Amino acid sequence: MRLSPFLLFLLSTFAFASPLLLNTYDHTGYLLSDEFTSFKFKGECPTGVGTAVEIYSPPDEKVNVYGNFPEDEMIFLSNGISLGSSNTNLVVPKWVLEEASGSEILCCAIPVKFLSPDVIKILQPVKSWELGSKLSRIMKMVKKSWELPDKDKFGPGDVLSLAPKAPTIRFEMGKSDGVGSVIFPEIQDFSKFEYNWVVDGESVDASVLILPPGDHDVTLNATDSLGIGSSLSFEVKITPFQKVVEHLECEIGVDNCYALTGSKIPGIYTLRSVKTYGDFTFVINATETSFPKIQLIIQGLTVHASATDPSGVETFVFVNGKSSDRLVYSKNTVEVVAVDPYGNGTLESTEVVEEPDVRDMLNLRSPFLVGWGR
């Protein structure tokens, strides 16, 4: 079709308000302005973007022209489709032409009931249509920001939110006292993002953060391609390498000295432990000052004495000042002495009076002959 020059105007002479989306699936169109207005249309169009290349406006009634010209405005797209309010491939309301005359027009066939920049109600299985490529082309025409979630997580009847979200920030950290720590960021977002670290008030540009020993305040910032950001702050405490000398005292047989020294002998023990986070020296003074405990039992004329001590003990029994464990029939002074190898001693003394009974007297040897008669 060739129109006279005064009826044709190039697209570049117009300031178009809003792009137009025509979904041939349910013949619902959208004026992608801030209000995101919808309307119904008739006709079919091939999938893709059609750029308005020419626009027809009916001639003024006062102008004397020859021939029959259409009475309604029409837009001719680069893909050969005509758009108007009547007698065109695509028929739309007149107000649509007035609001978006000459706009870039996208035709698609997406099986959704209604499409908005914030929410999409999915009516068919997601895998039956190319969610990513089609929605990306559509939403790029929307002035509001948006993000496309992972389509594999949605199915028929799900509500798919396109509202942009801030990046989700987590981290994994490995640390060793005395050495330092390594922190790996774990950031998730539906679009591309950038991140940086702030350590103790100073910005650090690093993919993986490495910290020396000490206490640090760390903030991990992430900003996506839409300019939406989030941050996560946390503290990292790493014990510096230290050299420690500690003096300890323990009593053999009382405290857990054997576990510390591995010995039951009093003395000075030096233990050293070298770790990645420090050099530790323990000086242990193991003492043995406890006194032996004596157990004394007298059975008849026999003295039974024993003693206990953590380091061993030697026991001595004295009866009436002499080394003996036998009593006599009389008043006896019994003394028991217990001494350990380190000079700690215990003395226990008691007095015992032993008198013979009849059985003992019958056993006595005597030069006398005891008898009786009539």
Number of C-alpha atoms within 10 A of each C-alpha: 2 6 9 6 7 9 14 14 14 12 18 11 8 12 11 15 15 23 22 29 23 27 25 20 13 16 15 18 23 23 22 23 17 10 8 15 12 18 13 14 19 19 12 18 20 14 15 14 18 20 20 23 18 18 21 19 16 13 16 8 7 6 7 8 10 6 5 6 12 12 11 15 18 24 24 21 20 15 15 14 17 19 24 22 20 17 12 17 17 19 18 20 14 14 10 19 18 12 16 19 25 29 24 19 22 22 19 22 18 20 19 15 13 16 21 17 20 14 13 17 17 20 14 15 13 18 12 8 13 11 15 12 9 15 16 13 14 19 20 11 17 20 14 14 15 20 20 18 19 11 13 8 9 15 15 12 13 15 13 18 17 17 15 20 18 17 23 15 17 13 11 9 12 10 18 15 19 18 17 20 18 14 16 14 18 10 16 15 19 17 16 11 17 13 19 19 23 16 18 13 11 11 13 14 11 10 12 12 19 14 19 18 19 15 14 16 14 20 20 22 18 24 19 20 13 15 11 14 17 15 17 14 12 9 12 18 16 20 18 18 17 14 11 12 14 11 10 14 13 18 17 22 16 13 12 12 21 16 9 15 21 10 13 17 17 19 12 13 15 14 13 12 10 10 12 12 18 17 14 15 16 16 16 20 18 23 19 23 16 18 19 24 16 18 12 16 11 14 9 11 13 13 18 14 18 18 21 17 21 15 16 13 20 15 18 16 23 18 21 15 11 12 13 15 18 19 22 16 12 11 13 17 16 24 22 24 19 25 21 22 13 15 12 15 19 17 16 14 13 11 12 16 11 14 10 12 9 7 8 9 10 10 8 7 8 9 5 6 7 6 5 5 3 2
